[in-house]
């Protein structure tokens, strides 16, 4: 419903016009003001579509009010009425671009006609804005599509030359700029759900000019642009910021592959090709791994350790033997040994690795009389969807737990509880330090992957989320009970960046640390 503001210094006039609008069944919500100053206050604080104002009023007359409205809110329709049938008033009213000029006493047909025209003008303006917005959105979609197509052309080498300036951010790139590709990879369909917000996070945390391309539900590319190649330290810091920010903000682990610098857009496809060659090897890296494409891990790291088929067969045979004798701990040790061998030798494809795991899974289900086709297919699907060696190892531990669960050993459950309590106590006492999965695992004599799996299994949350929660709880205590500076609290909680501490706090509590302290003081 449209809103009309009736402005007149005579109360009887205001109420008379309000009753006329009501009696004539005009679909208008009415408001009143006794002079121009009061009317302007209402217009500045509430939405108003039409203003019907007298000319002669104290403090601010109707013509001056009309001029103010035209300056501040030109979309409002203005109708002026006056008992003074003088040309000078009409001429000045026309200069303020009023919709209509009526004379007192108001004639009902003339008044209703003026109201109808004002409402139609409001609707036309609204429709015009909608059309403009639709045109703008269509244009932006077209630009976004063209931008995405150009970026795809660049990585696949289907169009020579650099992207035109119109497709990029303000501050168009020069032909001599350098582009670094950073491929963000997540094992879950993260980018289908959080793509827009992830891009927003990048805008907040990446200080360089960049373009962004969502490749698929699991991968996105950053095209970081600079006048000269960025140093390895700068790129690592940038990749760590993205990985850590994604873990904290979304609870998702991403790995990043950093490509070599490209001297111009026509060389980007070469950098992307080096990144693609690392995709298979990335399967054998831990979560949150940051790889540099030029390191050529597969050739350098494993050259001195040739593959020995006998060694691999012995490990697999021993693992099967442990399953035959219900030696759960031995089987888990065998899983650790197998995955360590697969990772350090580096002569296997991810497909062959998953085949070995499928054979072990089949052995477990057969032993536990659960080798139904549906169960086999369920685990085969889980194995095939594992995006990293780390995830696959966690899944294999979970499969081995089928054997452990059937043994009904309460002692093992009690042992797991003690380990979890030990980990929690360790975090409570050392939250101010730079805690890492590897460091904690070393102190409780577990491998990092098994610790990660065990903690998630026993508590229902990841270790990094638990550490963050402990730090946030302590932050609340320090903000509420002390006057310690926020930057010092950040350091006391083990955060290297005060900005990141503030973002994490806001993510948890919806306000900044400063606002929280102010509200609780």
N, C-alpha and C positions, 0 to 999 in steps of 0.2 A: 504494500500500500504506500502511495506517495505521501510525503509530509509537507504541509503548508504552514508557514509562519506568518501570523497576522500581527502587524505592527501598527499601533495607534495609541496616542496618549489618552484617549477617552475610553474608559472601561466599557461603557455602554455600546460604543461602536465595535470594540473587539468582540464582545459577547454576541452582538447582533449579527455580525458576519459569521461567527462560528455557528450560531443557530441556523442561519441561512444555508450554510454548507450541509449541516446535518439534515435539515428539513427537505432539502433538494436531493438527498440521498447521494451526495458526491462521495466517492470512495477516497477520502482524504483523511489522514490523521492530522488534527489541528494543534498548533501551539501558538502562544501569544507572547507579545513583549510590549512594554509601555513606551519605549523610545528606541532610537537607532542604536545607542550604545548597548542596551540590554539585548537587542536583536543580534548584534554582532557577536556578543559573547556566546549566545546559543548556537549561532552558525559555526563558530570556531570549535565548539565542543560536541555538536550532534549533527547527524546527517539531515539536510534540508533540501527539498526539491524545488519548492516554489515559495517566494516571498511576496506577500501582499501588504504594501505599506502606504500609510498616509504621508503627505509631504510635510505639512506643518507640525513639528514636534519639538519639544525642548531637548537640549544637550546635543542631539544629532538628528537633523531632519531626514526625510525620506530620500531626497536626492543625494545627499552626502552618503547615506547608507548604501544606496545603489552603486555609487562610485567605488566604495570600499569592497562591496561584494564582487564587482566586476574585476577588481584587482586581485582578490584572493581566491574566489571560487566562481569563475566565469560560467560554469555549467548550470548554476542556479537560475531559474526563470523568475523574472521580476515583473510584478504588476503594480503600478502606482495609481493611487486614486486621490482626488483632491476636490475641494469645493471651489477652488480658484481657477476659473476657466480663462487662464491667461496664456498667451502664446509663449512667453519667456519660460514658464515652467515646462510646457510641452517640449519646447526646443531643447532645453537642458536634459529632460528625461530621455529624449531620443539620442542625445550624445552618449548617455550611459548605456545605450542599447537595451532599454527595457522592453519586455514582451508586449505590454499594453499600457494604455493610459486611460483611466476611467474617471468620470466626474461624479461627485456627490450631488444629490443622493443616488446611491447605486440602483440601477435598473436591473431587475432579476434576469431577463433574457440576455442583456449585454454582459452582465457579470458571469453567468454560466458559460457563455460563449468564450469569454476570456479565460476562464478556468479550463475549459475543454482544450483550447489551443495550447495552453501552458503544459497540460498533461501530455498532449501529443508531442510537443517539442521535447519534453523530458524523455519520452519513450524513443523518439528518433535519435537523440543524443546517445542513449544507452545502447540502442541497436548499432549505431555507428561505432561505438567503442568496442562492442563485441566483434564487429566485422574487422576492425583494425587489429584486435588481439588475435583473431583467427588468421589474418594475413601474416602477422608477425610470427606466430607459431609455425605457420606453414613455411615461411622463409627460413626460420631457424632450423626446422627439420631438414629442409633442403640443404642448408649450409652444413649441418651435422652429417648428413648422408654423403655429401661431396667430400667433406673432410675425412670421413672414415674410409671412403673409397680411395682417396689419395694416399692415405697411410697404408692401406692394404697393397696398393700398387707399389709403394716404396719398399715394403718388406719382401714382396715376391718378385720385384724387379720387372714388373709388367709395364712400367712407364719410366722413361729416362728423365733425368733432371730433378730439380728440387721442387718441393711444394710451393705454390704461389703464396705470396704474402697474405692474400685475402682469406686463406684457409687456416691461418695460424693466429696466435694471440697478438694483441697490440705490441708494437715493437717488433716489426717483421724481421725475420732472419736474413742475414746477408749470405751471399753465395759461399763465403769462406767459413761459415760456422761449422762446428763439429756436433755430431749427434751421438749420444750413448744410448743404446737399448738396454732396458732392464725388464726382464721377463718375470712377472710375479705369478707363481704357480701354487694352487691350493688343491689338495686331494678331494675336497668336497665341492659341490656346485655353488661356491661362495659368490661368484660374480653375477650369477643369475638373481641373487637375492639382494646383495648389498652394493651393486655396481655404482649407482649414483652417489651413495653416501661414501663409498671408498674413494671415489674421485674427489669428493669434497674434502676428505681427510688428506688426500695428497696435496690439494691446494693449500691446506693449512700448514703442512709440514715440509713441503719441498720448496726450497728457496730459489731454485733455478727455473728458467722458462722450460716448459715441457708440453708435449702433446700426449694424448692417451688413447689407447685402442683396446677395447674388450675383444679378445680373440675368440674365446668360448667361455663356457660356464666355469672352467677351472683356471683359465689363464688370461692375463691382461699384460699389455706392453706399455712401458713409458718410453717416450722419445725425449731424453733430456738434452737440451740445446745450450751450447755455450760458444763463446768466441774462440776458445782454445780447449784442447783436450783436458778433461778433469783428471786429477791425480787419483791413484789407486786408493789412497786413504780417504779422499773425499767421496768416492763412489761407494766404498765399503760403509762409511758412516751413513750415507744416504740409504743404502740397502738395509742397514741395521735399523734405521729409524722407521722404515716402512714395515719391516718384519715385526719389530717390537710393537709398533702402533697397532698393527692388525691384530696381534695376539691380545693386547690389552683392551682394545675397543670392541672386538667381535669374538674373542675367544677362539680365533682360528690361526693355525700355523701356516705360514706361507714360506716357500723357498724362493730365492731370487737368483737368476743367472744374469750376469753383467757382461754385455758384449763389448767388443773393442770399439774405439772411437771411429766414426765414419766422417770423412772430410767432405760433407755434402750429402744431399738426399739421394743422389744417384748411386751412392755406395752403401746405402742402408741395407739392401738385400744381402750383401756379402756378410755384414755383421750378423744379420738374422740367421743366415745359413750356419754360422759357427755356433750360435745358440741352439739351433735345432739338433746339431750333432751331439750336443751334451744332454739331450733329453733322456736318452737311454741310460746314460751314466748317472744322471740325477736320481734315478730310482734307488741307487745304492748309497745315497747320501742321507745323513740324519735330517730330522725336521729342522726347519729354519736355516738350512744350509745356504750359504752365499757362495756361489761359484763364479769364477771369472773365466770367460770362454777361452782366453789365450793361454790358460795354464796347462791345458791338454793333459788332464789328470790320468786318463787311461793309459797314455804312453809312458809317462814319467814315473808314476807312483808304483806301478806293478811290473816294471820291466825286469826287476831283479828276482821276482818270485814266480817262476813258471808254473803253469797249471799241472797238477798231478792227479790224474783220474783215480788212482788207487787211494789217495788220501781222502778224497771226497766220498768214495764208496765206503771207506772204513767209518767215516763219521756218520753217514746215513745208516749203515748196518748197526752200529752201536746204538743209535737212537731208537731204531726198531726193536732192538734187544731190550732196551730199558722199558719200552711200552709193553713188551711181552710179559715182563716180570713186575709190572705195576710200579716200577721205580720212577715216580713222578719227578722227584728232584733230579735224578739222572737224566730223564727225558728233557727237562728244562735246561739242564747244563748242555745236553746235546744240541738243543735249539740254539743256545748261545754260541756254541762252537761252530755249528753249521753256518750261522749268519755271519759270524766273524770271518770264516773262511771265504764265503761268497763275496763279502765286501772287500777283503784285502787282496784277493786274487784278481778280481776284475775281469775274468775271461768268460763271463756268463751273460746271457741275455736275461731280461726280466721275464720273458716267456718261459725259459728253462727253469729259472728260479721258482716261478709259480707252479711249474709242473712237479718239482721236487716236493713242494709244500702240499700239493694236492695228494700225492702218494702218502705222505705222513697223515694227512687228514683222513684219508680212506682207511688207513690202518687203525686209527683211533676209533672211528665210528664202527668199524667191523668188530673191534674188540669189545666195545660197549653195547653191542647188539642194537646199534642205532643206524645201521647202514640202509635206511630207507631212501628211496630215490629222491624224495622231497628234501630230506636232510642233506644228502650229498649235493644236490643242486644248490641248496641254500649256501653251503660253505664254499662250493666252487665259485658261486657268484661273488661272495665276499672276497675270496682270494684274487679273482680276476680284477676286481675294482680297486685293489690296493695300489696306491700311487707311489709308494716308496718302500724301501727295504725295512725301514723303521716301522711303518704301519703293518707290513706283512708279518714282522716278528711279533708284534703285539697280538695280532690275530692268532698266530701259532701258539703263543702262550695261553690264550683263551681256549683254544682247542684242546691243549694238553690238560687244562683245568677240568675238562669233562671226565678225565680219568681220576683226577684228584677228588672231584665231587663225589664220585661213586664210591670212593674208599671211606667216606664218612669220618675223616680224621679231624676231631675237634682240636687236637694239639696243633695242627697246622694253621687252623683258623686263629687260634690264640696267639701263635707266633706272628702271624700277619698283623694282628691288632697291636702287638707290642712294637713292631717295626713302625707302624703308622704313628703311634703315640710318640715314639722316639723322633720321628721326622718332624712332627708338629712341635715338639719341645725344642728341637734344633732351630726351627724357623722362628719360634717365639723369642728365643735367646739371641738370635743373630740376624733379625730382620733389617738391621741397619747396614749390613754388609751386602756386597754384590753377590747375592745368592744365585747359584746356577744348578741345573739338574745334575751336571757331572760332579760338582763339588759335594752336593748332598749325598749322591749315590756312593761316592767314595767313603764318606763318613759312616754310612750304615752298611757298607760292604755288599752293595748290590750293583748290578750294571744299570746305567742310566735308563735304558729301554724298559727293563723289568721293573725298576722303581716307578717309572711313569705309569706303566700298566697297573701295578699293584695299588698305587695311590688312587688312581681313577676307579679301580674296581672296588676298593674298600670304602672310599669316601663319596663317590659319585661326582667328584669334581676334579679338574686338572690341578696339577701342582702349582702352576703359575697363577691360577685364579686364587688358590688358597693363600699363596704368598702375598698377592695383591690385597686380599681381604684383611689379612693380619696388619699390613702396613696402613690400610685405610682406617681400621679400628684404632690403631695407635695415633694416627693423624688427628682423628676426632678428639681423642683424649688430650693431646697436646694443644690443639686449638681451643678447646673448651676450658682447660684448667691452667694454662700457662700463658705468658706473654711473649714466648719465643717467636722470633721473626719467621715468616712463612718460608723464606729461602733457607733458613737454618733447619727448619723442620724437614724440608725436602732432603737435605743432606743426612739428617739423623735417621731418615727412613730408608736410606740406601739408593735414592734416586740421583742420577747424575745430572738430570735436566729439571730445573724448576718448572719450566713450561709443561713438560710431560707429566710432572706430579700434579699440576693444576688441572690438566685435561683428565687425568685418571680420577681425581677427586670429584670433578664435575660429573664424570660418567657414572660414578657410584651414587652420588648424593644429589645431583641435579643443581648444585650451586658451586661456586668457587670457594676455596678455603677462606678467603677474606670475607665473603658474604656469610659463610657458616659461622665464623668467629663473631661477626657483627650481630648475627641473629641470636647467638647463645650467650653473649656478654651481658 
